[in-house]
Amino acid sequence: MKFGVNTATTNYAPYATVHEKIATYIQKNYDCGHDVVKSIRTGQLVDLVAEKPTRAIATGTKAAKATVSSSRV
């Protein structure tokens, strides 16, 4: 990663530049990187357990679903 800050008097990048470049890199290149970046930017750990999807058992009968789908055609 290049941060692009080189002048005659300084050879370092500001913290905000480095922070944002690292966050952007993680978000682009890692699976579920958006959760990690959210934690980095806010400074708070994201609770990954709370956002698990839940499955629900479908209700109704096949006949009822057939009438609904046939009425749409």
Residue pairs with C-beta under 8 A, 6 or more apart in sequence:
1 21
1 22
1 25
3 13
3 17
3 18
3 21
4 13
5 12
5 13
5 14
5 17
19 40
22 40
23 37
23 40
23 41
24 37
26 33
26 36
26 37
26 40
27 33
27 34
27 36
27 37
30 36
35 46
35 48
36 46
38 46
39 45
39 46
